[in-house]
């Protein structure tokens, strides 16, 4: 499906917003700059790249991505720039920076870890990427120095497909795939103290959920397990 839906937290309701003109795709990346959503990549070698302006409810196609991000690519924004990581060869993924001012892409320092369904989040003008490809490493990217450094090792069982809800300085990492199948574990990583804490498990396992944060409340649900339930997370 290529439908775009909007969630209203005040009424706890969903409404149809529009259709994505780039066509249905799997594992696309998304990042937000100045309240505009940028979507692209995904499987089937798609490089098409689009931006959605919520103020006008309009889509505009932008310059193609330099590479398809495939199954395991991720997108994130830091300040006024967007970034994508491709999953080229599952290691040393290529990092590209997007500048919306001139609609141009520039290659940056390659990711030194593994890219196989990773998780990613941004806080304090730094991107955290990891828990992928049988590796529980989490790396930090700093755009000022254009450099990566190893931040921490995830203590949970998952080694890919975890999802992260960021609430203030704590990244809550939920689920993921383990040697024995999907996980229900929830871990909190305090980016200030660099410490981990395990929380109560999520209610049930799932694969490929959606997740977002509104006013320091996390939302997590749906997925590829033929369920459309959504859950609110208020730690």
C-alpha positions in Angstrom: 0.0 0.0 0.0 1.0 3.6 -0.6 -1.4 5.2 1.9 -0.2 7.8 4.4 -2.1 8.0 7.6 -2.1 10.7 10.4 -2.4 9.9 14.1 -4.2 12.4 16.5 -2.9 11.8 20.0 -5.7 13.9 21.5 -8.5 11.8 20.1 -6.5 8.6 19.8 -7.6 8.3 16.2 -6.2 7.7 12.7 -7.3 9.5 9.5 -6.2 9.1 5.9 -3.9 11.9 4.8 -2.8 11.2 1.2 -1.1 8.7 -1.1 2.6 8.5 -1.5 3.3 9.3 -5.2 6.5 7.2 -5.2 4.5 4.0 -5.1 4.5 1.3 -2.4 7.8 0.1 -1.2 9.4 -1.9 1.6 12.1 -0.8 4.0 12.2 2.8 2.9 14.1 5.3 5.0 12.6 8.5 6.4 14.0 11.6 8.1 12.6 14.9 9.0 14.1 18.4 8.5 12.2 21.6 9.3 8.9 19.7 9.7 9.2 18.2 6.2 9.4 14.4 5.8 11.9 13.0 3.3 11.3 9.4 2.1 13.3 7.3 -0.2 15.3 4.1 -0.8 14.0 0.7 0.1 14.2 -2.6 -1.8 14.0 -3.3 -5.5 16.9 -0.9 -6.1 14.7 2.2 -5.7 16.7 5.5 -5.6 13.6 7.8 -5.9 13.6 10.4 -3.2 10.6 12.5 -2.2 9.7 15.2 0.3 6.3 15.9 2.0 5.4 19.4 3.2 2.7 19.0 5.8 1.8 22.7 5.6 0.7 22.4 2.0 -0.1 18.6 2.1 2.0 18.3 -1.1 4.7 15.9 -2.3 7.7 16.9 -4.4 10.3 14.6 -6.0 13.9 15.5 -5.3 17.2 14.4 -6.6 17.6 10.6 -6.5 19.6 9.0 -3.8 23.2 8.1 -4.7 22.4 4.4 -3.9 19.5 2.3 -3.1 19.4 1.7 0.7 18.1 -1.9 0.2 16.7 -3.9 3.1 19.1 -2.6 5.8 19.6 1.0 5.2 18.6 3.7 7.6 17.9 7.4 7.5 18.3 10.1 10.1 18.7 13.9 10.3 21.1 16.0 12.3 20.3 19.7 12.3 19.5 21.0 8.8 21.0 17.9 7.0 19.7 14.5 6.3 21.7 11.3 6.2 21.3 7.8 4.8 23.3 4.6 5.3 23.3 2.1 2.5 23.8 -1.6 3.3 26.4 -2.2 0.7 27.9 -5.7 1.4 26.6 -5.6 5.0 29.8 -3.9 6.1 31.3 -0.4 5.8 28.0 1.0 4.7 28.2 4.1 2.6 27.1 7.3 4.4 25.6 10.1 2.4 24.6 13.6 3.6 21.7 15.4 2.0 21.5 19.2 1.9 17.9 20.4 1.2 19.1 23.9 0.4 20.7 22.8 -2.9 19.1 19.4 -3.2 22.4 17.7 -3.3 24.1 14.6 -1.9 27.7 14.3 -0.5 29.5 11.1 0.5 30.8 11.0 4.1 32.8 8.7 6.3 31.8 5.0 5.8 30.1 3.2 8.7 32.7 0.9 10.3 30.3 -1.6 11.8 27.8 -4.0 10.2 24.5 -3.1 8.5 21.9 -5.8 8.7 18.5 -4.3 9.8 20.1 -1.9 12.3 18.5 0.6 14.7 19.3 4.3 14.7 18.4 7.4 16.7 19.8 10.9 17.1 20.4 13.0 20.2 22.7 15.9 21.1 23.6 16.4 17.4 25.0 12.8 17.2 23.6 9.7 15.5 23.7 6.3 17.2 23.6 3.3 14.8 24.0 -0.4 15.6 22.7 -3.7 16.9 22.8 -5.4 13.5 24.4 -8.2 11.5 25.0 -10.5 14.5 26.7 -7.5 16.2 25.5 -5.7 19.3 27.8 -2.8 18.8 26.4 0.8 18.8 28.4 3.4 17.0 28.2 7.2 17.1 28.5 9.5 14.1 29.5 13.1 14.7 29.0 15.4 11.7 31.3 18.1 12.8 34.3 15.8 12.7 32.7 13.4 10.1 33.8 10.5 12.2 32.5 7.3 13.8 33.4 5.9 17.3 32.3 2.8 19.2 29.9 3.9 21.9 28.7 0.8 23.7 27.7 -2.9 23.4 24.0 -3.7 23.7 23.5 -6.2 26.6 20.2 -7.6 25.3 19.6 -10.8 23.3 18.7 -9.1 20.0 21.2 -8.7 17.2 19.1 -7.0 14.5 15.7 -5.4 13.8 15.4 -3.7 17.1 13.5 -0.4 17.2 14.3 2.6 19.3 12.0 5.2 21.0 13.9 8.2 22.2 12.5 10.0 25.2 14.7 12.9 26.4 18.2 11.5 27.0 17.1 7.8 27.2 16.9 5.5 24.1 14.5 2.7 24.7 15.4 -0.3 22.5 12.5 -2.7 21.9 12.4 -6.2 20.6 14.5 -7.4 17.7 15.6 -10.7 16.3 17.6 -13.2 18.4 19.1 -16.6 17.8 15.8 -18.1 19.0 13.4 -15.8 17.1 11.8 -12.4 18.0 12.4 -10.8 21.3 10.1 -8.9 23.7 12.9 -7.4 25.7 13.0 -3.6 26.4 16.2 -1.9 27.4 16.9 1.8 28.2 20.2 3.4 27.4 21.0 6.7 29.1 23.1 8.6 26.6 24.4 10.9 29.4 25.6 8.3 31.9 26.2 5.7 29.2 24.4 3.1 31.3 21.9 0.4 30.5 18.8 -0.7 32.4 16.4 -3.5 31.5 12.7 -2.8 31.8 9.6 -5.1 31.7 9.2 -7.0 28.4 6.8 -5.6 25.8 3.5 -7.3 25.7 4.2 -9.6 22.7 6.8 -10.2 20.0 6.5 -8.6 16.6 8.5 -7.9 13.5 8.6 -4.7 11.5 6.5 -2.4 13.7 6.1 1.4 13.4 7.2 3.6 16.2 7.4 7.4 17.0 7.4 9.8 19.9 5.0 12.7 20.7 5.6 15.0 23.7 7.9 12.4 25.4 5.3 9.6 24.9 6.4 6.7 22.8 4.0 4.8 20.4 4.8 1.4 19.1 2.8 -1.2 17.2 1.5 -2.9 14.0 4.1 -4.9 12.2 4.3 -7.9 9.8 2.5 -10.3 12.2 -0.9 -9.3 10.7 -1.8 -7.1 13.7 -2.8 -3.5 13.7 -2.7 -2.7 17.4 -0.8 0.3 18.8 0.6 0.7 22.3 1.6 3.8 24.3 4.9 3.8 26.2 5.3 6.3 29.1 8.3 5.2 31.1 
